[in-house]
Amino acid sequence: MDISRRGLLLILSSPSGAGKTTLSLASLERDAGIELSVSVTTRPPRPGEVDDEDYTFIEDSAFQRMIDEGSLLEHARVFGNYYGTPRDAVERAVAAGRDVLFDVDWQGTQQLKENAREDVASIFVLPPSMAALEDRLRRRAQDSDDEVARRMSEAEAEMSHWAEYDYVIVNREIEESVGAVQTILAAERLRRERQVGLADLIGAMRGG
């Protein structure tokens, strides 16, 4: 007898460049049971990004309408642009027992906890050092020197929120960090309160 399960919201946060996006992609590749929450954003696409796959890119006016209509589970302004999570798709997935992965910052995490605390498991990803963080930002060659400097200045403030998370991973080696994420996900799926079919299973066992 299969045990029905309520899905969970797995959150990965980190300072820009610390590795949350790499960990997210690796987790999606290795676990067919989790899907990525596609955020809406007002920032322009970066080279190689695909609309409605990486993000849904919209204008500021459309984003504001979603806020006004209560259509976002969370939203935040980051580096001058808005990001948000459409509510309906996530709520349908969780109710159907599917897990949803979030690549969001601490502001988004706070809102997700406010709106769906019992469904959330949150992970904060730290770089091994500030020097390593700056090196990663420069090696990805997506931002100007001024942008790198700005992101570094924001990193310390972002890392001050580490204690608000359920788990913390220091991302020294990607394979080790991916394994840690998989371990956390496996444990969270087994939480008693998420296995909503346990009562039926135990009742059937006792009745048999």
C-alpha positions as CSV (number, residue, x, y, z in Angstrom):
1,M,0.0,0.0,0.0
2,D,1.5,3.3,-1.1
3,I,1.6,6.1,1.5
4,S,0.2,9.3,0.2
5,R,2.4,12.3,1.0
6,R,2.0,16.1,0.9
7,G,4.8,17.8,-1.1
8,L,7.3,20.2,0.4
9,L,8.9,23.5,-0.6
10,L,12.7,23.1,-0.6
11,I,14.4,26.5,-0.4
12,L,18.0,27.1,-1.4
13,S,19.5,30.6,-0.6
14,S,23.0,32.0,-0.7
15,P,24.9,35.2,-1.5
16,S,25.2,35.6,-5.2
17,G,27.9,33.4,-6.5
18,A,28.0,31.0,-3.5
19,G,26.5,28.1,-5.5
20,K,22.7,27.9,-4.9
21,T,21.9,27.8,-8.6
22,T,24.5,25.1,-9.3
23,L,23.2,23.0,-6.4
24,S,19.6,23.6,-7.6
25,L,20.4,22.3,-11.2
26,A,22.3,19.3,-9.9
27,S,19.4,18.4,-7.5
28,L,16.9,18.6,-10.4
29,E,19.1,16.4,-12.6
30,R,19.4,13.7,-9.9
31,D,15.9,13.6,-8.4
32,A,12.9,13.2,-10.7
33,G,10.6,13.8,-7.7
34,I,11.3,17.5,-7.4
35,E,10.5,20.3,-9.8
36,L,11.8,23.9,-10.1
37,S,9.5,26.8,-9.2
38,V,9.7,29.2,-12.1
39,S,9.8,32.7,-10.8
40,V,8.5,35.8,-12.6
41,T,11.0,38.7,-12.8
42,T,11.3,42.2,-14.1
43,R,15.0,41.9,-14.9
44,P,16.1,41.4,-18.5
45,P,17.2,37.8,-19.6
46,R,20.8,37.0,-19.3
47,P,22.6,35.3,-22.3
48,G,21.2,31.7,-22.7
49,E,18.2,32.1,-20.4
50,V,14.9,31.0,-21.8
51,D,11.5,32.6,-21.0
52,D,9.2,30.4,-19.0
53,E,12.0,27.9,-18.3
54,D,14.6,29.9,-16.3
55,Y,12.2,32.7,-15.4
56,T,9.1,34.3,-16.8
57,F,10.2,37.8,-17.8
58,I,7.5,40.4,-17.4
59,E,7.2,44.2,-17.2
60,D,7.0,46.2,-13.9
61,S,3.3,46.9,-14.5
62,A,2.4,43.2,-14.9
63,F,4.3,42.4,-11.8
64,Q,2.5,45.0,-9.8
65,R,-0.9,43.6,-11.0
66,M,0.2,40.2,-9.6
67,I,1.0,41.7,-6.3
68,D,-2.4,43.6,-6.2
69,E,-4.3,40.4,-7.1
70,G,-2.6,38.3,-4.4
71,S,-1.2,36.0,-7.1
72,L,2.3,35.7,-5.7
73,L,3.3,33.4,-2.9
74,E,6.4,35.6,-2.3
75,H,8.1,38.6,-3.9
76,A,11.1,40.7,-3.4
77,R,13.2,43.5,-4.9
78,V,16.8,42.3,-5.5
79,F,19.5,44.4,-7.1
80,G,16.9,46.8,-8.5
81,N,14.6,44.1,-10.0
82,Y,11.5,42.3,-8.8
83,Y,11.2,38.5,-8.4
84,G,8.2,36.5,-7.3
85,T,6.6,33.1,-7.2
86,P,3.2,32.5,-8.7
87,R,0.9,31.0,-6.0
88,D,-1.4,28.6,-7.8
89,A,1.1,26.3,-9.5
90,V,3.0,25.7,-6.2
91,E,-0.1,25.0,-4.1
92,R,-1.4,22.5,-6.7
93,A,2.0,20.7,-6.8
94,V,2.2,20.4,-3.0
95,A,-1.3,19.2,-2.6
96,A,-0.6,16.5,-5.2
97,G,2.4,15.3,-3.3
98,R,5.1,16.9,-5.6
99,D,8.1,18.7,-4.2
100,V,9.0,22.2,-5.4
101,L,12.5,23.6,-5.4
102,F,13.1,27.4,-4.7
103,D,16.2,29.4,-5.6
104,V,15.3,32.5,-3.6
105,D,17.0,35.0,-1.3
106,W,16.3,35.6,2.4
107,Q,13.4,38.0,1.7
108,G,11.6,35.4,-0.3
109,T,12.3,32.7,2.3
110,Q,10.7,34.9,5.0
111,Q,7.6,35.3,3.0
112,L,7.4,31.6,2.0
113,K,7.6,30.7,5.7
114,E,4.9,33.2,6.5
115,N,2.6,31.8,3.9
116,A,3.4,28.1,4.0
117,R,5.5,27.4,7.1
118,E,4.6,23.7,7.6
119,D,5.5,22.9,4.0
120,V,8.9,24.6,4.0
121,A,12.4,23.1,4.5
122,S,15.1,25.8,4.0
123,I,18.9,25.6,3.3
124,F,21.4,28.4,3.4
125,V,24.5,27.9,1.3
126,L,27.7,29.6,2.4
127,P,30.9,30.1,0.4
128,P,34.1,28.7,2.0
129,S,35.5,32.2,2.2
130,M,34.8,35.7,1.0
131,A,37.8,35.5,-1.3
132,A,36.4,32.3,-2.9
133,L,33.0,34.1,-3.4
134,E,34.6,37.0,-5.2
135,D,36.6,34.6,-7.4
136,R,33.5,32.7,-8.4
137,L,31.7,36.0,-9.3
138,R,34.6,37.1,-11.5
139,R,35.0,33.6,-13.2
140,R,31.4,33.4,-14.3
141,A,32.1,36.7,-16.4
142,Q,28.4,37.8,-16.4
143,D,28.9,41.0,-14.4
144,S,31.0,44.2,-14.7
145,D,33.6,45.0,-12.0
146,D,31.2,47.5,-10.5
147,E,28.5,44.9,-10.3
148,V,30.8,42.4,-8.7
149,A,31.8,45.0,-6.1
150,R,28.2,45.7,-5.4
151,R,27.3,42.0,-5.0
152,M,30.3,41.6,-2.6
153,S,29.1,44.5,-0.5
154,E,25.7,42.8,-0.2
155,A,27.0,39.4,0.6
156,E,27.8,40.1,4.3
157,A,24.3,41.5,4.9
158,E,22.8,38.4,3.2
159,M,24.9,36.0,5.2
160,S,23.6,37.6,8.4
161,H,20.4,35.7,7.9
162,W,21.9,32.3,8.0
163,A,20.4,31.5,11.4
164,E,16.8,31.9,10.0
165,Y,17.3,28.6,8.0
166,D,16.7,25.0,9.0
167,Y,20.0,23.8,7.5
168,V,23.4,25.4,6.5
169,I,25.8,24.0,3.9
170,V,29.3,25.4,3.4
171,N,29.9,24.8,-0.3
172,R,33.5,23.7,-0.5
173,E,33.1,20.9,-3.0
174,I,30.0,20.7,-5.3
175,E,29.6,16.9,-5.1
176,E,29.7,17.0,-1.3
177,S,27.2,19.8,-1.2
178,V,24.8,18.1,-3.7
179,G,24.9,15.0,-1.5
180,A,24.0,17.1,1.5
181,V,21.0,18.5,-0.3
182,Q,19.8,15.1,-1.3
183,T,20.2,13.8,2.3
184,I,18.1,16.7,3.6
185,L,15.4,16.2,1.0
186,A,15.2,12.5,1.8
187,A,14.8,13.2,5.5
188,E,12.2,15.9,5.0
189,R,10.1,13.6,2.9
190,L,9.9,11.2,5.8
191,R,8.6,13.6,8.3
192,R,5.5,12.2,10.0
193,E,3.3,15.2,9.3
194,R,4.1,15.1,5.6
195,Q,3.1,11.4,5.2
196,V,-0.6,12.1,5.3
197,G,-1.4,8.5,4.3
198,L,0.1,7.0,7.5
199,A,-3.2,6.9,9.4
200,D,-4.8,4.9,6.6
201,L,-1.9,2.5,6.3
202,I,-1.8,1.8,10.1
203,G,-5.6,1.5,10.2
204,A,-5.4,-1.1,7.4
205,M,-2.6,-3.0,9.1
206,R,-4.4,-3.1,12.4
207,G,-7.7,-4.1,10.7
208,G,-5.9,-6.9,8.9
